Amino acid sequence: MDGILGSIFSIDFLVVVIRVGVPLVFASLAAYVASLVGLSNIAIEGIMIMSALSGVLISAFTGSAWIGFFGAAAIGIFMALVIVFFSMRLKADPIMIGIALNLFATDFSVWLMLITTGTKGMTGSLPSKVLPTVHIPFIEDIPILGQLISGHYLLTYVCVAIAIIIWIVVYKTPFGLRMKACGLDATAAESVGIKVNKVRLIALILSGFLAACGGAYLSMGYLSFYSDNMTAGRGWIGIAAAAVGGGNLGIVLLTTVGFAIAQAIVNMLILTSLPTDLVNTIPYICVLIGLVALSIREYHARRGKVK
């Protein structure tokens, strides 16, 4: 037990939290952006699956990690546009569309692996490429700080930059106000001249891109190959984090950090003698606790309005 506690309160543990937290942040940002404009992107898990696999396949066949990444991003945006088309043009339920895309991605990814590699498990036989690791001059030589800030995968820094940009856009720009207006009351937003469909289109494209970045990080940075069920529910955890945070980006990110810490603890405990299946339930128990807390908060909020 002392060894476990010592590992948790260490710099190496914080590095692991950063590493496992990046795809969760991408997923929660994707869910947050979509929910902010009044739409639910339930397909984040499926987008991450298809983008992770697409990035590996495209980079292997082209010999370029960047082409693989942009291909993965294109797949994510395309799947988001599918949601846009069916929900906004054909007036279908976006939740049902998201579920359909998740089911499609789960099975189609296995078939795609089978026809390209001859196996259903992983793409280790393909010469796939990985995105670069960034080493910041001078800072990387500073004890402790250098480990925390330098030496991470490129998409880690992209994730931080995008989170900051989204915060600025949502809270400091007129477009952010339009996004929140569309989510609060689309009819009222249209009555004051806001083009709701245009705002939602932009938000869904951004949501698809963010989810694709999370998938690409898993297969082109976190690892150098794709394996079946690689996302392991990270898309759903991101959706849960966005739900707990509601419209507050700060709470969404803090909740995501909590889930990342839980996942880092799993990575540490998996090497002990504890049952693997039991250890793997820790992040989902944290998600359940978060959703229960959300339900209690909403219950008291409704009760206060009634009074």
C-alpha positions as CSV (number, residue, x, y, z in Angstrom):
1,M,0.0,0.0,0.0
2,D,2.8,2.4,0.8
3,G,4.4,1.7,-2.6
4,I,1.1,2.5,-4.3
5,L,0.6,5.7,-2.4
6,G,4.2,6.7,-3.2
7,S,3.6,6.1,-6.9
8,I,0.5,8.2,-6.8
9,F,2.3,11.2,-5.2
10,S,5.1,11.3,-7.8
11,I,6.0,13.1,-11.0
12,D,5.8,10.0,-13.0
13,F,2.1,9.6,-12.0
14,L,1.4,13.2,-13.1
15,V,3.0,12.4,-16.5
16,V,0.7,9.4,-16.8
17,V,-2.3,11.5,-15.9
18,I,-1.4,13.9,-18.8
19,R,-0.9,11.0,-21.2
20,V,-4.2,9.2,-20.5
21,G,-6.1,12.5,-20.0
22,V,-5.5,14.0,-23.5
23,P,-8.0,11.7,-25.4
24,L,-10.5,12.2,-22.6
25,V,-10.2,16.0,-22.9
26,F,-10.6,15.8,-26.6
27,A,-13.8,13.7,-26.1
28,S,-15.2,15.9,-23.4
29,L,-14.6,19.1,-25.5
30,A,-16.3,17.4,-28.5
31,A,-19.3,16.6,-26.4
32,Y,-19.3,20.1,-24.8
33,V,-19.2,22.0,-28.1
34,A,-22.1,20.0,-29.5
35,S,-24.3,20.2,-26.3
36,L,-23.6,24.0,-26.1
37,V,-25.6,24.5,-29.3
38,G,-28.4,22.2,-28.3
39,L,-27.4,19.0,-30.1
40,S,-26.1,15.7,-28.6
41,N,-23.2,14.1,-30.3
42,I,-23.5,10.6,-29.0
43,A,-21.3,9.3,-31.8
44,I,-18.0,10.5,-30.2
45,E,-17.0,6.9,-29.3
46,G,-17.6,5.8,-32.9
47,I,-15.8,8.8,-34.4
48,M,-12.8,8.1,-32.2
49,I,-12.8,4.4,-33.3
50,M,-12.9,5.2,-37.0
51,S,-10.4,8.1,-36.8
52,A,-7.9,6.0,-34.8
53,L,-8.1,3.2,-37.4
54,S,-8.1,5.6,-40.4
55,G,-5.1,7.4,-39.1
56,V,-3.1,4.2,-38.9
57,L,-4.2,2.8,-42.3
58,I,-3.7,6.1,-44.2
59,S,-0.3,6.7,-42.6
60,A,0.8,3.2,-43.4
61,F,-0.3,3.4,-47.1
62,T,1.1,6.9,-47.7
63,G,4.1,6.7,-45.5
64,S,3.2,10.1,-43.9
65,A,2.0,10.6,-40.3
66,W,0.6,14.0,-41.2
67,I,-1.5,12.7,-44.1
68,G,-2.7,10.0,-41.7
69,F,-3.7,12.6,-39.1
70,F,-5.5,14.8,-41.6
71,G,-7.2,11.7,-43.0
72,A,-8.4,10.8,-39.5
73,A,-9.6,14.4,-39.0
74,A,-11.5,14.2,-42.3
75,I,-13.2,11.0,-41.2
76,G,-14.3,12.6,-38.0
77,I,-15.7,15.7,-39.8
78,F,-17.5,13.4,-42.3
79,M,-19.2,11.5,-39.5
80,A,-20.2,14.7,-37.9
81,L,-21.7,15.9,-41.2
82,V,-23.7,12.7,-41.3
83,I,-25.3,13.7,-38.0
84,V,-25.9,17.2,-39.3
85,F,-27.6,15.9,-42.5
86,F,-29.9,13.5,-40.8
87,S,-30.7,15.6,-37.7
88,M,-31.0,19.1,-39.3
89,R,-32.1,18.3,-42.8
90,L,-34.2,15.1,-42.3
91,K,-35.2,16.0,-38.7
92,A,-34.1,12.6,-37.3
93,D,-33.3,12.2,-33.6
94,P,-29.6,12.9,-33.2
95,I,-29.3,10.5,-30.3
96,M,-30.5,7.6,-32.5
97,I,-28.1,8.7,-35.3
98,G,-25.3,8.7,-32.8
99,I,-26.1,5.2,-31.6
100,A,-26.3,4.0,-35.2
101,L,-22.9,5.5,-36.0
102,N,-21.3,3.9,-32.9
103,L,-22.6,0.5,-33.8
104,F,-21.5,0.9,-37.4
105,A,-18.0,2.0,-36.3
106,T,-17.6,-0.9,-33.9
107,D,-18.3,-3.6,-36.5
108,F,-17.0,-1.8,-39.6
109,S,-13.6,-1.2,-38.0
110,V,-13.2,-4.9,-37.4
111,W,-14.1,-5.7,-41.0
112,L,-11.7,-3.0,-42.2
113,M,-8.9,-4.4,-40.2
114,L,-9.6,-7.9,-41.5
115,I,-9.4,-6.9,-45.2
116,T,-6.3,-4.7,-44.7
117,T,-4.3,-6.8,-42.3
118,G,-5.9,-10.3,-42.4
119,T,-6.6,-10.1,-38.6
120,K,-9.4,-8.8,-36.5
121,G,-7.3,-7.9,-33.4
122,M,-4.8,-5.2,-34.3
123,T,-2.8,-3.5,-37.1
124,G,0.7,-4.2,-35.8
125,S,1.8,-5.7,-39.1
126,L,1.3,-2.4,-40.9
127,P,4.2,0.1,-41.1
128,S,2.1,2.9,-39.6
129,K,3.6,6.2,-38.7
130,V,3.4,8.2,-35.4
131,L,3.1,11.9,-34.8
132,P,6.2,13.6,-33.3
133,T,7.1,14.2,-29.7
134,V,7.8,17.8,-28.8
135,H,10.9,18.6,-26.7
136,I,11.0,22.3,-25.6
137,P,14.5,23.7,-25.4
138,F,15.8,24.8,-22.0
139,I,12.5,23.9,-20.3
140,E,13.2,20.2,-20.8
141,D,16.4,20.5,-18.8
142,I,14.6,22.0,-15.7
143,P,14.0,19.3,-13.0
144,I,10.4,18.3,-12.5
145,L,9.0,21.1,-14.6
146,G,10.8,19.7,-17.7
147,Q,9.1,16.3,-17.2
148,L,5.7,17.9,-16.8
149,I,5.8,20.4,-19.7
150,S,8.2,19.0,-22.2
151,G,8.5,15.6,-24.0
152,H,4.8,15.0,-24.7
153,Y,3.2,14.0,-28.0
154,L,2.3,16.9,-30.3
155,L,-1.4,16.4,-29.9
156,T,-1.0,17.1,-26.2
157,Y,0.0,20.7,-26.9
158,V,-2.7,20.9,-29.6
159,C,-5.2,19.8,-27.0
160,V,-4.2,22.5,-24.5
161,A,-4.2,25.2,-27.2
162,I,-7.7,24.1,-28.5
163,A,-9.1,24.1,-24.9
164,I,-7.9,27.7,-24.4
165,I,-9.2,28.8,-27.8
166,I,-12.6,27.2,-27.1
167,W,-12.8,29.0,-23.7
168,I,-12.0,32.4,-25.4
169,V,-14.6,31.8,-28.1
170,V,-17.3,30.7,-25.8
171,Y,-16.9,33.3,-23.1
172,K,-15.3,36.3,-24.9
173,T,-16.7,36.5,-28.4
174,P,-20.1,37.2,-30.0
175,F,-20.0,33.8,-31.6
176,G,-19.8,32.1,-28.2
177,L,-23.0,34.0,-27.2
178,R,-24.7,32.8,-30.3
179,M,-23.7,29.2,-29.5
180,K,-25.2,29.5,-26.0
181,A,-28.3,31.2,-27.4
182,C,-28.9,28.3,-29.8
183,G,-28.6,25.8,-27.0
184,L,-30.9,27.7,-24.6
185,D,-33.7,28.4,-27.1
186,A,-33.3,28.0,-30.8
187,T,-36.6,29.7,-31.7
188,A,-35.7,32.8,-29.6
189,A,-32.2,32.8,-31.2
190,E,-33.7,32.8,-34.7
191,S,-36.1,35.6,-33.8
192,V,-33.1,37.9,-33.1
193,G,-31.4,37.1,-36.4
194,I,-29.1,34.3,-35.3
195,K,-28.6,31.6,-38.0
196,V,-29.1,28.6,-35.8
197,N,-28.4,26.0,-38.4
198,K,-25.2,27.6,-39.4
199,V,-24.0,27.9,-35.8
200,R,-24.9,24.3,-35.2
201,L,-23.2,23.2,-38.4
202,I,-19.9,24.8,-37.3
203,A,-20.2,23.4,-33.8
204,L,-20.8,19.8,-35.1
205,I,-17.9,20.0,-37.5
206,L,-15.7,21.2,-34.6
207,S,-17.1,18.4,-32.4
208,G,-16.2,15.8,-35.1
209,F,-12.7,17.2,-35.5
210,L,-12.1,17.1,-31.7
211,A,-13.3,13.5,-31.4
212,A,-11.1,12.6,-34.4
213,C,-8.0,14.2,-32.6
214,G,-8.7,12.0,-29.6
215,G,-8.9,8.9,-31.8
216,A,-5.7,9.8,-33.7
217,Y,-3.9,10.5,-30.4
218,L,-4.6,6.9,-29.3
219,S,-3.3,5.2,-32.4
220,M,-0.6,7.7,-33.6
221,G,0.8,8.9,-30.3
222,Y,-0.3,7.0,-27.3
223,L,0.5,3.8,-29.3
224,S,1.7,3.2,-32.8
225,F,-1.0,0.8,-34.0
226,Y,-4.8,0.3,-33.8
227,S,-6.3,-2.5,-31.8
228,D,-10.0,-3.6,-31.5
229,N,-11.9,-1.5,-28.9
230,M,-8.9,0.8,-28.5
231,T,-11.1,3.6,-27.3
232,A,-12.3,1.5,-24.3
233,G,-15.3,3.8,-23.6
234,R,-13.3,7.0,-23.6
235,G,-15.9,8.7,-25.8
236,W,-18.6,7.8,-23.4
237,I,-16.5,9.1,-20.5
238,G,-16.1,12.4,-22.4
239,I,-19.9,12.6,-22.9
240,A,-20.4,12.0,-19.1
241,A,-17.8,14.7,-18.2
242,A,-19.7,17.2,-20.5
243,A,-23.0,16.2,-18.9
244,V,-21.6,16.7,-15.4
245,G,-20.2,20.1,-16.3
246,G,-23.3,21.3,-18.1
247,G,-22.6,24.6,-19.8
248,N,-19.5,25.4,-17.7
249,L,-16.3,24.6,-19.5
250,G,-14.2,24.8,-16.4
251,I,-16.3,22.2,-14.6
252,V,-16.2,20.0,-17.7
253,L,-12.4,20.1,-17.7
254,L,-12.1,19.5,-14.0
255,T,-14.4,16.5,-14.2
256,T,-12.3,15.2,-17.1
257,V,-9.1,15.6,-15.0
258,G,-10.8,13.5,-12.3
259,F,-11.6,10.8,-14.8
260,A,-8.0,11.0,-16.1
261,I,-6.7,10.5,-12.6
262,A,-8.9,7.4,-12.2
263,Q,-7.6,6.0,-15.4
264,A,-4.0,6.7,-14.4
265,I,-4.7,4.8,-11.1
266,V,-6.0,1.9,-13.2
267,N,-2.8,1.9,-15.3
268,M,-0.8,1.7,-12.1
269,L,-2.9,-1.0,-10.3
270,I,-3.1,-3.2,-13.4
271,L,0.6,-4.2,-12.7
272,T,-0.3,-5.4,-9.2
273,S,-1.9,-8.7,-8.1
274,L,-5.4,-7.2,-8.0
275,P,-8.0,-8.7,-10.4
276,T,-7.7,-6.9,-13.8
277,D,-11.4,-6.9,-14.5
278,L,-12.1,-5.3,-11.1
279,V,-9.4,-2.6,-11.6
280,N,-10.7,-1.7,-15.0
281,T,-14.1,-0.7,-13.5
282,I,-12.6,2.2,-11.6
283,P,-13.1,4.9,-14.3
284,Y,-16.7,3.7,-14.9
285,I,-17.4,3.8,-11.1
286,C,-16.2,7.4,-11.2
287,V,-18.4,8.2,-14.1
288,L,-21.4,6.7,-12.2
289,I,-20.6,8.8,-9.2
290,G,-20.4,11.9,-11.4
291,L,-23.7,11.2,-13.0
292,V,-25.3,10.6,-9.6
293,A,-24.0,13.9,-8.4
294,L,-25.3,15.6,-11.6
295,S,-28.8,14.1,-10.9
296,I,-28.8,15.3,-7.3
297,R,-27.8,18.8,-8.4
298,E,-30.5,18.9,-11.0
299,Y,-33.1,17.6,-8.6
300,H,-32.3,20.4,-6.1
301,A,-32.3,23.0,-8.9
302,R,-35.8,21.9,-10.0
303,R,-37.0,21.8,-6.4
304,G,-35.7,25.3,-5.8
305,K,-37.6,26.6,-8.9
306,V,-40.8,24.9,-7.7
307,K,-40.6,26.7,-4.4
